[in-house]
Amino acid sequence: MRPSLGVGTSQASLWQQKKPCAGREVLCDPPSESSDWKRMMFEELKVEDGGLFTEVMRRAREKLKDFPDNLTKFPILLLEVPRTTTEGINLISSTAKDVATDKIGSAIHVIVSASSAAVALAFDAGGTERQEDIWVGDLTEEEAKEFLALHGHENKWEDFVDACGFRIGNLAKACENLKKGMSLDNTKQEYQRLATVEVVGFLELQAHPKVTGREMLQELLKVYPEGIPEVSNGIRILPREVAALIRNKSCHAVYFHPIKKRFFFASKLHKEAAEAQLANP
């Protein structure tokens, strides 16, 4: 099976490796920021090296044949990449490709889950022939209502959405803040501040030798909410290069949607922050 890449908005805190074995899920969570994560994973799984790890996966696949009603007949390797991760994406890409297609004879299904769109765009297991991209976007209005109802805020869903948009992570954080005594107005002010910081950072980027971050934001405002394509007026703005700049500078004001093939504002708050900044050059 080709590696699958899931892109979401939830906050990821662990780099996790999971495998179903004998009807159970075994979890290993070596620290994602460690450069020695492979050795730590092997130690926790009680294998000596990658060769034994391969054998463990092969045996797990054989064992899963004893469970015909199981959801999968293949071990599943889940690599969950924290939003704070800024390095090692090439290693993640090559590892996913190797274990899914090259070294174990497709004995493992690999899912790479990246909270950051910038990180997700940097993932490359060999193109569309080797990987399948799945985009998990913001909640819909109905999903937001349902989510907030679970937290007892079904009658205030519009106030929550106004404060932080439709990102599930932001909505969850707003619910937590409210329990701690922080008002929705204060939560909105904090998200507005963060959006402004990210927009100012993006303004300074050189997205292309002929296109600045400022020019990208200006164009996004002109066509909002349609977004802008990666190729326009004979100029191609490479999503992965822009994603790398965004990741390195921590200015997540814009993202590239891999399904729609367009750049968009990261949120309505980022769009409003861009309007304010561009109105005062």
VMD Tcl script that draws the C-alpha trace (Angstrom):
set ca {
  {0.00 0.00 0.00}
  {1.19 3.51 -0.73}
  {1.87 5.83 2.21}
  {-1.14 8.02 2.99}
  {-0.72 11.57 4.17}
  {-3.38 13.06 6.39}
  {-3.40 16.80 6.99}
  {-5.44 18.12 9.87}
  {-5.93 21.05 12.19}
  {-5.66 19.24 15.51}
  {-2.74 19.83 17.85}
  {-0.35 16.87 17.73}
  {1.84 16.32 20.77}
  {3.49 12.97 20.12}
  {5.25 11.21 17.31}
  {3.49 7.88 17.58}
  {4.15 4.50 16.08}
  {1.25 2.07 16.32}
  {0.80 -1.45 15.10}
  {-2.22 -3.75 15.50}
  {-1.07 -7.19 16.61}
  {-3.24 -10.11 17.69}
  {-6.28 -7.86 17.67}
  {-4.62 -5.21 19.83}
  {-2.89 -1.92 19.26}
  {0.64 -1.47 20.57}
  {1.76 2.10 21.11}
  {5.28 3.43 21.07}
  {5.90 7.15 21.53}
  {9.58 8.11 21.29}
  {10.09 11.89 21.63}
  {9.64 13.46 18.22}
  {12.27 16.12 18.79}
  {15.01 13.56 19.40}
  {17.41 13.01 16.51}
  {17.85 9.45 17.82}
  {14.17 8.54 17.59}
  {14.77 5.37 15.54}
  {17.01 3.82 18.20}
  {14.54 4.79 20.92}
  {11.67 3.24 18.97}
  {13.60 -0.01 18.47}
  {14.43 -0.15 22.19}
  {10.82 0.36 23.21}
  {9.69 -2.31 20.76}
  {12.46 -4.58 22.13}
  {14.13 -5.13 18.77}
  {17.81 -4.60 18.06}
  {17.68 -2.83 14.72}
  {15.70 -2.17 11.57}
  {16.14 -5.76 10.40}
  {14.39 -7.15 13.45}
  {11.76 -4.42 13.16}
  {11.06 -5.67 9.64}
  {10.68 -9.20 10.98}
  {8.29 -8.00 13.70}
  {6.12 -6.37 11.05}
  {6.18 -9.51 8.89}
  {5.11 -11.69 11.82}
  {2.41 -9.20 12.80}
  {1.03 -9.45 9.28}
  {0.94 -13.23 9.52}
  {-0.77 -13.07 12.92}
  {-3.44 -10.72 11.63}
  {-4.58 -13.45 9.22}
  {-6.02 -15.21 12.28}
  {-8.52 -12.37 12.72}
  {-10.75 -12.29 9.61}
  {-13.04 -9.63 11.09}
  {-10.19 -7.22 11.84}
  {-10.36 -3.87 10.03}
  {-7.01 -4.50 8.40}
  {-4.88 -7.49 7.48}
  {-1.74 -5.35 7.53}
  {0.20 -3.77 10.41}
  {-0.32 -0.01 10.42}
  {2.56 2.36 11.10}
  {1.25 5.77 12.17}
  {3.78 8.60 12.16}
  {2.16 11.60 13.82}
  {4.19 14.75 13.23}
  {3.80 17.51 15.85}
  {3.06 21.04 14.68}
  {6.32 22.15 16.32}
  {8.45 19.87 14.14}
  {10.62 21.89 11.75}
  {13.30 19.36 10.77}
  {13.55 15.75 9.69}
  {10.75 15.78 7.10}
  {13.05 14.14 4.53}
  {13.75 11.32 6.99}
  {10.03 10.85 7.63}
  {9.36 10.76 3.89}
  {12.08 8.22 3.14}
  {11.16 6.04 6.13}
  {7.50 5.92 5.10}
  {8.42 5.07 1.52}
  {10.93 2.40 2.53}
  {8.73 0.46 4.93}
  {5.61 0.71 2.78}
  {7.01 -0.13 -0.62}
  {10.69 -0.91 -0.84}
  {12.03 -2.96 2.03}
  {9.16 -5.00 3.43}
  {7.29 -5.89 0.27}
  {4.27 -3.69 1.07}
  {3.76 -5.58 4.32}
  {2.91 -2.38 6.20}
  {0.37 0.36 5.74}
  {1.91 3.72 6.60}
  {-0.08 6.80 7.60}
  {1.69 10.10 8.17}
  {-0.48 12.56 10.08}
  {0.72 16.17 10.04}
  {-1.07 18.93 11.93}
  {0.80 21.63 10.01}
  {-0.07 22.08 6.34}
  {3.44 23.43 5.79}
  {4.93 20.20 7.15}
  {2.50 18.08 5.15}
  {3.45 19.75 1.88}
  {7.10 19.03 2.60}
  {6.34 15.28 2.85}
  {7.29 13.37 -0.29}
  {7.35 9.58 -0.56}
  {7.81 9.68 -4.32}
  {4.83 11.55 -5.72}
  {1.28 10.46 -6.50}
  {2.45 7.04 -7.66}
  {3.64 6.23 -4.15}
  {1.41 8.25 -1.85}
  {-2.21 9.27 -1.46}
  {-2.93 12.66 0.09}
  {-5.98 13.16 2.29}
  {-6.87 16.69 3.34}
  {-8.80 17.20 6.58}
  {-9.96 20.80 6.60}
  {-11.82 23.00 9.04}
  {-15.15 21.96 10.49}
  {-18.35 22.73 8.64}
  {-20.99 24.85 10.34}
  {-22.97 21.75 11.35}
  {-19.85 19.99 12.64}
  {-18.91 23.06 14.67}
  {-22.40 23.15 16.20}
  {-22.19 19.45 17.05}
  {-18.71 19.80 18.55}
  {-19.67 22.79 20.70}
  {-22.88 21.04 21.81}
  {-20.69 18.29 23.28}
  {-19.08 20.99 25.42}
  {-22.40 22.53 26.43}
  {-22.15 25.58 24.18}
  {-24.74 24.78 21.52}
  {-26.48 28.13 22.09}
  {-23.26 30.12 21.71}
  {-21.76 28.47 18.66}
  {-21.87 31.68 16.61}
  {-19.91 33.53 19.30}
  {-17.28 30.78 19.35}
  {-16.94 30.73 15.56}
  {-16.66 34.51 15.51}
  {-13.88 34.32 18.08}
  {-11.75 31.60 16.51}
  {-13.20 30.35 13.23}
  {-13.91 26.72 12.36}
  {-10.60 25.14 13.38}
  {-11.36 22.35 15.82}
  {-8.16 22.96 17.76}
  {-9.02 26.63 18.27}
  {-12.60 25.82 19.26}
  {-11.39 23.23 21.78}
  {-8.92 25.75 23.20}
  {-11.66 28.37 23.50}
  {-13.77 25.88 25.48}
  {-10.83 25.22 27.80}
  {-10.16 28.94 28.21}
  {-13.78 29.56 29.14}
  {-13.56 26.95 31.90}
  {-10.47 28.75 33.22}
  {-12.32 32.07 33.30}
  {-11.01 33.56 30.05}
  {-13.80 35.24 28.10}
  {-14.45 34.64 24.40}
  {-13.57 38.29 23.75}
  {-10.13 37.76 25.28}
  {-9.69 34.52 23.33}
  {-10.58 36.34 20.11}
  {-8.10 39.11 20.90}
  {-5.36 36.52 21.40}
  {-6.13 34.81 18.08}
  {-6.22 38.20 16.37}
  {-2.81 39.00 17.82}
  {-1.38 35.68 16.60}
  {-2.90 36.18 13.14}
  {-1.33 39.64 12.92}
  {2.09 38.29 13.91}
  {1.87 35.58 11.24}
  {0.66 37.99 8.55}
  {3.48 40.45 9.29}
  {5.96 37.58 9.02}
  {4.46 36.44 5.71}
  {4.66 39.97 4.27}
  {8.44 39.72 4.53}
  {8.75 36.43 2.62}
  {10.09 36.11 -0.91}
  {7.70 33.47 -2.21}
  {9.26 33.60 -5.69}
  {12.06 35.67 -7.27}
  {9.31 37.78 -8.82}
  {6.63 37.49 -6.12}
  {6.77 38.72 -2.52}
  {4.62 37.62 0.38}
  {3.02 41.06 0.32}
  {1.99 40.60 -3.31}
  {0.52 37.18 -2.56}
  {-1.60 38.61 0.24}
  {-2.75 41.47 -1.98}
  {-3.84 39.00 -4.66}
  {-5.59 36.77 -2.12}
  {-7.61 39.76 -0.92}
  {-8.62 40.63 -4.48}
  {-10.05 37.19 -5.20}
  {-11.21 36.22 -1.68}
  {-12.51 33.62 -0.96}
  {-11.54 31.91 -4.24}
  {-7.82 31.58 -3.53}
  {-5.01 31.85 -6.08}
  {-3.54 29.04 -8.24}
  {0.10 28.03 -8.06}
  {0.55 29.17 -11.68}
  {-0.55 32.69 -12.59}
  {0.61 35.13 -15.29}
  {3.30 32.70 -16.38}
  {4.78 32.44 -12.88}
  {4.70 29.25 -10.82}
  {4.84 29.61 -7.05}
  {6.01 26.24 -5.74}
  {3.83 25.16 -2.78}
  {6.62 23.16 -1.12}
  {9.04 26.06 -1.26}
  {6.46 28.43 0.20}
  {5.60 25.81 2.84}
  {9.26 25.55 3.83}
  {9.51 29.33 4.19}
  {6.31 29.42 6.25}
  {7.52 26.61 8.48}
  {10.97 28.11 9.05}
  {9.63 31.60 9.77}
  {6.54 30.44 11.73}
  {4.25 32.66 9.68}
  {1.29 30.39 8.90}
  {-0.88 33.08 7.32}
  {-1.43 31.18 4.06}
  {-1.71 27.53 3.11}
  {-1.83 25.57 -0.13}
  {-4.78 23.20 -0.51}
  {-3.41 20.05 -2.22}
  {-6.84 19.01 -3.53}
  {-8.08 22.38 -4.81}
  {-4.53 23.30 -5.94}
  {-4.84 26.85 -4.65}
  {-3.40 29.09 -1.96}
  {-5.83 30.38 0.68}
  {-5.75 32.48 3.82}
  {-5.22 30.26 6.85}
  {-8.36 31.69 8.45}
  {-10.77 34.61 8.34}
  {-8.74 36.24 11.11}
  {-5.64 36.09 8.89}
  {-7.60 37.68 6.07}
  {-8.72 40.51 8.36}
  {-5.17 40.95 9.66}
  {-3.89 41.19 6.08}
  {-6.48 43.87 5.28}
  {-5.36 45.89 8.29}
  {-1.64 45.56 7.54}
  {-1.93 46.33 3.83}
  {-4.09 49.36 4.55}
  {-1.14 50.85 6.46}
  {1.97 50.23 4.30}
}
mol new
graphics top color blue
foreach p $ca { graphics top sphere $p radius 0.5 }
foreach p [lrange $ca 0 end-1] q [lrange $ca 1 end] { graphics top cylinder $p $q radius 0.2 }
display resetview
